[in-house]
Amino acid sequence: MRASRRTAPLPGARWVILDTVGELAAAYALAPVAVVAGSFGRRGGQTLIEPAAHGRPVIHGPRTENVAEEVAALAGQGGYPVADWAAACALAARLRTEGGVDPRPALATLPGATARNLAVALALLDGRAIPGL
């Protein structure tokens, strides 16, 4: 498998590893399938919403504690959990040719953050207890 870093392109590379900040959300629109790399490291998962919002099947690793709601919403609906990088690469290659489930309908099941953040902000402004804390 020939991979290229975004900052050091290699001619003929079929895979691109983004090693820049601020380009990931837009890059999901260019790919037929997304592998959320942060979910394979110690730090834990990155958001699954960005690739799902572009209608891309979302492959993620085992470290998803901080995106558990997203994982649950996408389970069987465009989210594809795998145990390791080898499995992620094999599945990505298969989904690239066969296609996968569009995860966008599953996003509608996720509760919005706007209402929760507004409630917290209003409580702070009014000197009231913060809801949920």
Chimera marker file (.cmm) of the C-alpha trace (Angstrom):
<marker_set name="trace">
<marker id="1" x="0.000" y="0.000" z="0.000" r="1" g="1" b="0" radius="0.5"/>
<marker id="2" x="1.564" y="3.308" z="-1.067" r="1" g="1" b="0" radius="0.5"/>
<marker id="3" x="0.715" y="6.219" z="1.232" r="1" g="1" b="0" radius="0.5"/>
<marker id="4" x="1.635" y="9.857" z="1.036" r="1" g="1" b="0" radius="0.5"/>
<marker id="5" x="1.733" y="12.559" z="3.690" r="1" g="1" b="0" radius="0.5"/>
<marker id="6" x="-0.182" y="15.740" z="2.883" r="1" g="1" b="0" radius="0.5"/>
<marker id="7" x="2.970" y="17.807" z="3.427" r="1" g="1" b="0" radius="0.5"/>
<marker id="8" x="5.168" y="15.472" z="1.350" r="1" g="1" b="0" radius="0.5"/>
<marker id="9" x="3.127" y="14.177" z="-1.612" r="1" g="1" b="0" radius="0.5"/>
<marker id="10" x="4.290" y="11.034" z="-3.394" r="1" g="1" b="0" radius="0.5"/>
<marker id="11" x="3.309" y="10.506" z="-7.027" r="1" g="1" b="0" radius="0.5"/>
<marker id="12" x="1.038" y="7.498" z="-7.426" r="1" g="1" b="0" radius="0.5"/>
<marker id="13" x="0.074" y="7.239" z="-3.757" r="1" g="1" b="0" radius="0.5"/>
<marker id="14" x="-3.491" y="5.978" z="-3.267" r="1" g="1" b="0" radius="0.5"/>
<marker id="15" x="-3.682" y="6.879" z="0.427" r="1" g="1" b="0" radius="0.5"/>
<marker id="16" x="-3.099" y="10.311" z="1.975" r="1" g="1" b="0" radius="0.5"/>
<marker id="17" x="-2.169" y="10.815" z="5.615" r="1" g="1" b="0" radius="0.5"/>
<marker id="18" x="-3.175" y="14.298" z="6.717" r="1" g="1" b="0" radius="0.5"/>
<marker id="19" x="-0.403" y="15.729" z="8.841" r="1" g="1" b="0" radius="0.5"/>
<marker id="20" x="-1.794" y="19.262" z="8.858" r="1" g="1" b="0" radius="0.5"/>
<marker id="21" x="-4.277" y="21.079" z="11.067" r="1" g="1" b="0" radius="0.5"/>
<marker id="22" x="-7.651" y="22.348" z="9.868" r="1" g="1" b="0" radius="0.5"/>
<marker id="23" x="-8.116" y="20.310" z="6.698" r="1" g="1" b="0" radius="0.5"/>
<marker id="24" x="-9.646" y="17.100" z="7.977" r="1" g="1" b="0" radius="0.5"/>
<marker id="25" x="-13.355" y="18.013" z="7.826" r="1" g="1" b="0" radius="0.5"/>
<marker id="26" x="-13.103" y="19.144" z="4.208" r="1" g="1" b="0" radius="0.5"/>
<marker id="27" x="-10.951" y="16.161" z="3.232" r="1" g="1" b="0" radius="0.5"/>
<marker id="28" x="-13.700" y="13.724" z="4.212" r="1" g="1" b="0" radius="0.5"/>
<marker id="29" x="-15.717" y="14.989" z="1.244" r="1" g="1" b="0" radius="0.5"/>
<marker id="30" x="-12.961" y="13.799" z="-1.102" r="1" g="1" b="0" radius="0.5"/>
<marker id="31" x="-12.696" y="10.218" z="0.131" r="1" g="1" b="0" radius="0.5"/>
<marker id="32" x="-15.020" y="7.280" z="-0.539" r="1" g="1" b="0" radius="0.5"/>
<marker id="33" x="-14.471" y="5.978" z="3.014" r="1" g="1" b="0" radius="0.5"/>
<marker id="34" x="-13.039" y="7.487" z="6.212" r="1" g="1" b="0" radius="0.5"/>
<marker id="35" x="-10.723" y="5.897" z="8.758" r="1" g="1" b="0" radius="0.5"/>
<marker id="36" x="-10.758" y="7.896" z="12.001" r="1" g="1" b="0" radius="0.5"/>
<marker id="37" x="-7.162" y="7.421" z="13.075" r="1" g="1" b="0" radius="0.5"/>
<marker id="38" x="-7.408" y="8.930" z="16.543" r="1" g="1" b="0" radius="0.5"/>
<marker id="39" x="-9.494" y="5.977" z="17.663" r="1" g="1" b="0" radius="0.5"/>
<marker id="40" x="-6.453" y="3.696" z="17.374" r="1" g="1" b="0" radius="0.5"/>
<marker id="41" x="-4.171" y="5.659" z="19.707" r="1" g="1" b="0" radius="0.5"/>
<marker id="42" x="-3.989" y="6.265" z="23.435" r="1" g="1" b="0" radius="0.5"/>
<marker id="43" x="-5.698" y="9.643" z="23.143" r="1" g="1" b="0" radius="0.5"/>
<marker id="44" x="-9.043" y="8.251" z="22.058" r="1" g="1" b="0" radius="0.5"/>
<marker id="45" x="-11.377" y="8.850" z="19.191" r="1" g="1" b="0" radius="0.5"/>
<marker id="46" x="-11.875" y="11.953" z="17.164" r="1" g="1" b="0" radius="0.5"/>
<marker id="47" x="-15.356" y="12.958" z="16.100" r="1" g="1" b="0" radius="0.5"/>
<marker id="48" x="-17.151" y="10.539" z="13.817" r="1" g="1" b="0" radius="0.5"/>
<marker id="49" x="-19.725" y="13.179" z="12.909" r="1" g="1" b="0" radius="0.5"/>
<marker id="50" x="-17.540" y="14.981" z="10.354" r="1" g="1" b="0" radius="0.5"/>
<marker id="51" x="-17.032" y="12.037" z="7.984" r="1" g="1" b="0" radius="0.5"/>
<marker id="52" x="-20.582" y="10.803" z="8.586" r="1" g="1" b="0" radius="0.5"/>
<marker id="53" x="-21.980" y="14.226" z="7.648" r="1" g="1" b="0" radius="0.5"/>
<marker id="54" x="-20.333" y="13.779" z="4.241" r="1" g="1" b="0" radius="0.5"/>
<marker id="55" x="-22.075" y="10.419" z="3.819" r="1" g="1" b="0" radius="0.5"/>
<marker id="56" x="-18.871" y="8.432" z="4.112" r="1" g="1" b="0" radius="0.5"/>
<marker id="57" x="-18.707" y="5.036" z="5.787" r="1" g="1" b="0" radius="0.5"/>
<marker id="58" x="-16.747" y="5.595" z="9.005" r="1" g="1" b="0" radius="0.5"/>
<marker id="59" x="-14.156" y="3.052" z="10.157" r="1" g="1" b="0" radius="0.5"/>
<marker id="60" x="-12.949" y="3.497" z="13.722" r="1" g="1" b="0" radius="0.5"/>
<marker id="61" x="-10.693" y="1.695" z="16.151" r="1" g="1" b="0" radius="0.5"/>
<marker id="62" x="-11.293" y="0.467" z="19.694" r="1" g="1" b="0" radius="0.5"/>
<marker id="63" x="-10.520" y="3.726" z="21.598" r="1" g="1" b="0" radius="0.5"/>
<marker id="64" x="-13.856" y="5.526" z="21.389" r="1" g="1" b="0" radius="0.5"/>
<marker id="65" x="-14.643" y="6.336" z="25.019" r="1" g="1" b="0" radius="0.5"/>
<marker id="66" x="-14.948" y="10.051" z="24.299" r="1" g="1" b="0" radius="0.5"/>
<marker id="67" x="-17.220" y="9.548" z="21.271" r="1" g="1" b="0" radius="0.5"/>
<marker id="68" x="-19.387" y="6.766" z="22.684" r="1" g="1" b="0" radius="0.5"/>
<marker id="69" x="-22.661" y="8.478" z="21.680" r="1" g="1" b="0" radius="0.5"/>
<marker id="70" x="-21.487" y="8.768" z="18.091" r="1" g="1" b="0" radius="0.5"/>
<marker id="71" x="-20.344" y="5.138" z="17.999" r="1" g="1" b="0" radius="0.5"/>
<marker id="72" x="-23.714" y="3.985" z="19.348" r="1" g="1" b="0" radius="0.5"/>
<marker id="73" x="-25.644" y="6.082" z="16.821" r="1" g="1" b="0" radius="0.5"/>
<marker id="74" x="-23.590" y="4.788" z="13.881" r="1" g="1" b="0" radius="0.5"/>
<marker id="75" x="-23.511" y="1.125" z="14.966" r="1" g="1" b="0" radius="0.5"/>
<marker id="76" x="-24.806" y="-0.866" z="12.009" r="1" g="1" b="0" radius="0.5"/>
<marker id="77" x="-25.679" y="2.391" z="10.243" r="1" g="1" b="0" radius="0.5"/>
<marker id="78" x="-22.470" y="3.438" z="8.542" r="1" g="1" b="0" radius="0.5"/>
<marker id="79" x="-20.076" y="3.043" z="11.471" r="1" g="1" b="0" radius="0.5"/>
<marker id="80" x="-17.591" y="0.188" z="11.203" r="1" g="1" b="0" radius="0.5"/>
<marker id="81" x="-15.601" y="-0.752" z="14.330" r="1" g="1" b="0" radius="0.5"/>
<marker id="82" x="-12.350" y="-2.670" z="13.852" r="1" g="1" b="0" radius="0.5"/>
<marker id="83" x="-9.728" y="-3.940" z="16.264" r="1" g="1" b="0" radius="0.5"/>
<marker id="84" x="-6.546" y="-2.731" z="14.578" r="1" g="1" b="0" radius="0.5"/>
<marker id="85" x="-4.956" y="-0.997" z="11.601" r="1" g="1" b="0" radius="0.5"/>
<marker id="86" x="-4.704" y="-4.158" z="9.514" r="1" g="1" b="0" radius="0.5"/>
<marker id="87" x="-8.443" y="-4.690" z="9.804" r="1" g="1" b="0" radius="0.5"/>
<marker id="88" x="-9.080" y="-0.994" z="9.067" r="1" g="1" b="0" radius="0.5"/>
<marker id="89" x="-7.013" y="-1.123" z="5.874" r="1" g="1" b="0" radius="0.5"/>
<marker id="90" x="-8.660" y="-4.320" z="4.667" r="1" g="1" b="0" radius="0.5"/>
<marker id="91" x="-12.144" y="-2.982" z="5.366" r="1" g="1" b="0" radius="0.5"/>
<marker id="92" x="-11.362" y="0.389" z="3.766" r="1" g="1" b="0" radius="0.5"/>
<marker id="93" x="-10.198" y="-1.360" z="0.601" r="1" g="1" b="0" radius="0.5"/>
<marker id="94" x="-13.381" y="-3.456" z="0.513" r="1" g="1" b="0" radius="0.5"/>
<marker id="95" x="-15.716" y="-0.511" z="1.193" r="1" g="1" b="0" radius="0.5"/>
<marker id="96" x="-13.909" y="1.559" z="-1.403" r="1" g="1" b="0" radius="0.5"/>
<marker id="97" x="-14.942" y="-0.877" z="-4.109" r="1" g="1" b="0" radius="0.5"/>
<marker id="98" x="-18.212" y="-2.236" z="-2.714" r="1" g="1" b="0" radius="0.5"/>
<marker id="99" x="-19.519" y="0.867" z="-0.997" r="1" g="1" b="0" radius="0.5"/>
<marker id="100" x="-20.949" y="1.028" z="2.481" r="1" g="1" b="0" radius="0.5"/>
<marker id="101" x="-23.942" y="2.258" z="4.410" r="1" g="1" b="0" radius="0.5"/>
<marker id="102" x="-24.570" y="6.019" z="4.266" r="1" g="1" b="0" radius="0.5"/>
<marker id="103" x="-24.373" y="7.175" z="7.898" r="1" g="1" b="0" radius="0.5"/>
<marker id="104" x="-26.209" y="10.490" z="7.439" r="1" g="1" b="0" radius="0.5"/>
<marker id="105" x="-29.641" y="9.190" z="8.523" r="1" g="1" b="0" radius="0.5"/>
<marker id="106" x="-28.104" y="7.956" z="11.793" r="1" g="1" b="0" radius="0.5"/>
<marker id="107" x="-26.909" y="11.462" z="12.633" r="1" g="1" b="0" radius="0.5"/>
<marker id="108" x="-30.514" y="12.547" z="13.137" r="1" g="1" b="0" radius="0.5"/>
<marker id="109" x="-30.627" y="10.363" z="16.262" r="1" g="1" b="0" radius="0.5"/>
<marker id="110" x="-27.864" y="12.346" z="17.976" r="1" g="1" b="0" radius="0.5"/>
<marker id="111" x="-29.068" y="15.024" z="20.379" r="1" g="1" b="0" radius="0.5"/>
<marker id="112" x="-27.934" y="18.518" z="19.461" r="1" g="1" b="0" radius="0.5"/>
<marker id="113" x="-25.366" y="20.357" z="21.531" r="1" g="1" b="0" radius="0.5"/>
<marker id="114" x="-26.773" y="23.837" z="20.866" r="1" g="1" b="0" radius="0.5"/>
<marker id="115" x="-29.695" y="23.575" z="23.275" r="1" g="1" b="0" radius="0.5"/>
<marker id="116" x="-27.489" y="22.128" z="26.021" r="1" g="1" b="0" radius="0.5"/>
<marker id="117" x="-24.845" y="24.833" z="25.599" r="1" g="1" b="0" radius="0.5"/>
<marker id="118" x="-27.499" y="27.565" z="25.604" r="1" g="1" b="0" radius="0.5"/>
<marker id="119" x="-28.985" y="26.212" z="28.844" r="1" g="1" b="0" radius="0.5"/>
<marker id="120" x="-25.548" y="26.280" z="30.499" r="1" g="1" b="0" radius="0.5"/>
<marker id="121" x="-24.797" y="29.787" z="29.242" r="1" g="1" b="0" radius="0.5"/>
<marker id="122" x="-28.173" y="31.126" z="30.432" r="1" g="1" b="0" radius="0.5"/>
<marker id="123" x="-27.743" y="29.488" z="33.821" r="1" g="1" b="0" radius="0.5"/>
<marker id="124" x="-24.301" y="31.072" z="34.220" r="1" g="1" b="0" radius="0.5"/>
<marker id="125" x="-25.619" y="34.502" z="33.205" r="1" g="1" b="0" radius="0.5"/>
<marker id="126" x="-28.541" y="34.229" z="35.621" r="1" g="1" b="0" radius="0.5"/>
<marker id="127" x="-26.415" y="32.865" z="38.489" r="1" g="1" b="0" radius="0.5"/>
<marker id="128" x="-28.372" y="29.598" z="38.566" r="1" g="1" b="0" radius="0.5"/>
<marker id="129" x="-27.078" y="26.066" z="38.932" r="1" g="1" b="0" radius="0.5"/>
<marker id="130" x="-25.789" y="24.592" z="35.713" r="1" g="1" b="0" radius="0.5"/>
<marker id="131" x="-28.182" y="21.942" z="34.342" r="1" g="1" b="0" radius="0.5"/>
<marker id="132" x="-26.810" y="18.420" z="34.528" r="1" g="1" b="0" radius="0.5"/>
<marker id="133" x="-24.003" y="19.252" z="36.963" r="1" g="1" b="0" radius="0.5"/>
<link id1="1" id2="2" r="1" g="1" b="0" radius="0.2"/>
<link id1="2" id2="3" r="1" g="1" b="0" radius="0.2"/>
<link id1="3" id2="4" r="1" g="1" b="0" radius="0.2"/>
<link id1="4" id2="5" r="1" g="1" b="0" radius="0.2"/>
<link id1="5" id2="6" r="1" g="1" b="0" radius="0.2"/>
<link id1="6" id2="7" r="1" g="1" b="0" radius="0.2"/>
<link id1="7" id2="8" r="1" g="1" b="0" radius="0.2"/>
<link id1="8" id2="9" r="1" g="1" b="0" radius="0.2"/>
<link id1="9" id2="10" r="1" g="1" b="0" radius="0.2"/>
<link id1="10" id2="11" r="1" g="1" b="0" radius="0.2"/>
<link id1="11" id2="12" r="1" g="1" b="0" radius="0.2"/>
<link id1="12" id2="13" r="1" g="1" b="0" radius="0.2"/>
<link id1="13" id2="14" r="1" g="1" b="0" radius="0.2"/>
<link id1="14" id2="15" r="1" g="1" b="0" radius="0.2"/>
<link id1="15" id2="16" r="1" g="1" b="0" radius="0.2"/>
<link id1="16" id2="17" r="1" g="1" b="0" radius="0.2"/>
<link id1="17" id2="18" r="1" g="1" b="0" radius="0.2"/>
<link id1="18" id2="19" r="1" g="1" b="0" radius="0.2"/>
<link id1="19" id2="20" r="1" g="1" b="0" radius="0.2"/>
<link id1="20" id2="21" r="1" g="1" b="0" radius="0.2"/>
<link id1="21" id2="22" r="1" g="1" b="0" radius="0.2"/>
<link id1="22" id2="23" r="1" g="1" b="0" radius="0.2"/>
<link id1="23" id2="24" r="1" g="1" b="0" radius="0.2"/>
<link id1="24" id2="25" r="1" g="1" b="0" radius="0.2"/>
<link id1="25" id2="26" r="1" g="1" b="0" radius="0.2"/>
<link id1="26" id2="27" r="1" g="1" b="0" radius="0.2"/>
<link id1="27" id2="28" r="1" g="1" b="0" radius="0.2"/>
<link id1="28" id2="29" r="1" g="1" b="0" radius="0.2"/>
<link id1="29" id2="30" r="1" g="1" b="0" radius="0.2"/>
<link id1="30" id2="31" r="1" g="1" b="0" radius="0.2"/>
<link id1="31" id2="32" r="1" g="1" b="0" radius="0.2"/>
<link id1="32" id2="33" r="1" g="1" b="0" radius="0.2"/>
<link id1="33" id2="34" r="1" g="1" b="0" radius="0.2"/>
<link id1="34" id2="35" r="1" g="1" b="0" radius="0.2"/>
<link id1="35" id2="36" r="1" g="1" b="0" radius="0.2"/>
<link id1="36" id2="37" r="1" g="1" b="0" radius="0.2"/>
<link id1="37" id2="38" r="1" g="1" b="0" radius="0.2"/>
<link id1="38" id2="39" r="1" g="1" b="0" radius="0.2"/>
<link id1="39" id2="40" r="1" g="1" b="0" radius="0.2"/>
<link id1="40" id2="41" r="1" g="1" b="0" radius="0.2"/>
<link id1="41" id2="42" r="1" g="1" b="0" radius="0.2"/>
<link id1="42" id2="43" r="1" g="1" b="0" radius="0.2"/>
<link id1="43" id2="44" r="1" g="1" b="0" radius="0.2"/>
<link id1="44" id2="45" r="1" g="1" b="0" radius="0.2"/>
<link id1="45" id2="46" r="1" g="1" b="0" radius="0.2"/>
<link id1="46" id2="47" r="1" g="1" b="0" radius="0.2"/>
<link id1="47" id2="48" r="1" g="1" b="0" radius="0.2"/>
<link id1="48" id2="49" r="1" g="1" b="0" radius="0.2"/>
<link id1="49" id2="50" r="1" g="1" b="0" radius="0.2"/>
<link id1="50" id2="51" r="1" g="1" b="0" radius="0.2"/>
<link id1="51" id2="52" r="1" g="1" b="0" radius="0.2"/>
<link id1="52" id2="53" r="1" g="1" b="0" radius="0.2"/>
<link id1="53" id2="54" r="1" g="1" b="0" radius="0.2"/>
<link id1="54" id2="55" r="1" g="1" b="0" radius="0.2"/>
<link id1="55" id2="56" r="1" g="1" b="0" radius="0.2"/>
<link id1="56" id2="57" r="1" g="1" b="0" radius="0.2"/>
<link id1="57" id2="58" r="1" g="1" b="0" radius="0.2"/>
<link id1="58" id2="59" r="1" g="1" b="0" radius="0.2"/>
<link id1="59" id2="60" r="1" g="1" b="0" radius="0.2"/>
<link id1="60" id2="61" r="1" g="1" b="0" radius="0.2"/>
<link id1="61" id2="62" r="1" g="1" b="0" radius="0.2"/>
<link id1="62" id2="63" r="1" g="1" b="0" radius="0.2"/>
<link id1="63" id2="64" r="1" g="1" b="0" radius="0.2"/>
<link id1="64" id2="65" r="1" g="1" b="0" radius="0.2"/>
<link id1="65" id2="66" r="1" g="1" b="0" radius="0.2"/>
<link id1="66" id2="67" r="1" g="1" b="0" radius="0.2"/>
<link id1="67" id2="68" r="1" g="1" b="0" radius="0.2"/>
<link id1="68" id2="69" r="1" g="1" b="0" radius="0.2"/>
<link id1="69" id2="70" r="1" g="1" b="0" radius="0.2"/>
<link id1="70" id2="71" r="1" g="1" b="0" radius="0.2"/>
<link id1="71" id2="72" r="1" g="1" b="0" radius="0.2"/>
<link id1="72" id2="73" r="1" g="1" b="0" radius="0.2"/>
<link id1="73" id2="74" r="1" g="1" b="0" radius="0.2"/>
<link id1="74" id2="75" r="1" g="1" b="0" radius="0.2"/>
<link id1="75" id2="76" r="1" g="1" b="0" radius="0.2"/>
<link id1="76" id2="77" r="1" g="1" b="0" radius="0.2"/>
<link id1="77" id2="78" r="1" g="1" b="0" radius="0.2"/>
<link id1="78" id2="79" r="1" g="1" b="0" radius="0.2"/>
<link id1="79" id2="80" r="1" g="1" b="0" radius="0.2"/>
<link id1="80" id2="81" r="1" g="1" b="0" radius="0.2"/>
<link id1="81" id2="82" r="1" g="1" b="0" radius="0.2"/>
<link id1="82" id2="83" r="1" g="1" b="0" radius="0.2"/>
<link id1="83" id2="84" r="1" g="1" b="0" radius="0.2"/>
<link id1="84" id2="85" r="1" g="1" b="0" radius="0.2"/>
<link id1="85" id2="86" r="1" g="1" b="0" radius="0.2"/>
<link id1="86" id2="87" r="1" g="1" b="0" radius="0.2"/>
<link id1="87" id2="88" r="1" g="1" b="0" radius="0.2"/>
<link id1="88" id2="89" r="1" g="1" b="0" radius="0.2"/>
<link id1="89" id2="90" r="1" g="1" b="0" radius="0.2"/>
<link id1="90" id2="91" r="1" g="1" b="0" radius="0.2"/>
<link id1="91" id2="92" r="1" g="1" b="0" radius="0.2"/>
<link id1="92" id2="93" r="1" g="1" b="0" radius="0.2"/>
<link id1="93" id2="94" r="1" g="1" b="0" radius="0.2"/>
<link id1="94" id2="95" r="1" g="1" b="0" radius="0.2"/>
<link id1="95" id2="96" r="1" g="1" b="0" radius="0.2"/>
<link id1="96" id2="97" r="1" g="1" b="0" radius="0.2"/>
<link id1="97" id2="98" r="1" g="1" b="0" radius="0.2"/>
<link id1="98" id2="99" r="1" g="1" b="0" radius="0.2"/>
<link id1="99" id2="100" r="1" g="1" b="0" radius="0.2"/>
<link id1="100" id2="101" r="1" g="1" b="0" radius="0.2"/>
<link id1="101" id2="102" r="1" g="1" b="0" radius="0.2"/>
<link id1="102" id2="103" r="1" g="1" b="0" radius="0.2"/>
<link id1="103" id2="104" r="1" g="1" b="0" radius="0.2"/>
<link id1="104" id2="105" r="1" g="1" b="0" radius="0.2"/>
<link id1="105" id2="106" r="1" g="1" b="0" radius="0.2"/>
<link id1="106" id2="107" r="1" g="1" b="0" radius="0.2"/>
<link id1="107" id2="108" r="1" g="1" b="0" radius="0.2"/>
<link id1="108" id2="109" r="1" g="1" b="0" radius="0.2"/>
<link id1="109" id2="110" r="1" g="1" b="0" radius="0.2"/>
<link id1="110" id2="111" r="1" g="1" b="0" radius="0.2"/>
<link id1="111" id2="112" r="1" g="1" b="0" radius="0.2"/>
<link id1="112" id2="113" r="1" g="1" b="0" radius="0.2"/>
<link id1="113" id2="114" r="1" g="1" b="0" radius="0.2"/>
<link id1="114" id2="115" r="1" g="1" b="0" radius="0.2"/>
<link id1="115" id2="116" r="1" g="1" b="0" radius="0.2"/>
<link id1="116" id2="117" r="1" g="1" b="0" radius="0.2"/>
<link id1="117" id2="118" r="1" g="1" b="0" radius="0.2"/>
<link id1="118" id2="119" r="1" g="1" b="0" radius="0.2"/>
<link id1="119" id2="120" r="1" g="1" b="0" radius="0.2"/>
<link id1="120" id2="121" r="1" g="1" b="0" radius="0.2"/>
<link id1="121" id2="122" r="1" g="1" b="0" radius="0.2"/>
<link id1="122" id2="123" r="1" g="1" b="0" radius="0.2"/>
<link id1="123" id2="124" r="1" g="1" b="0" radius="0.2"/>
<link id1="124" id2="125" r="1" g="1" b="0" radius="0.2"/>
<link id1="125" id2="126" r="1" g="1" b="0" radius="0.2"/>
<link id1="126" id2="127" r="1" g="1" b="0" radius="0.2"/>
<link id1="127" id2="128" r="1" g="1" b="0" radius="0.2"/>
<link id1="128" id2="129" r="1" g="1" b="0" radius="0.2"/>
<link id1="129" id2="130" r="1" g="1" b="0" radius="0.2"/>
<link id1="130" id2="131" r="1" g="1" b="0" radius="0.2"/>
<link id1="131" id2="132" r="1" g="1" b="0" radius="0.2"/>
<link id1="132" id2="133" r="1" g="1" b="0" radius="0.2"/>
</marker_set>
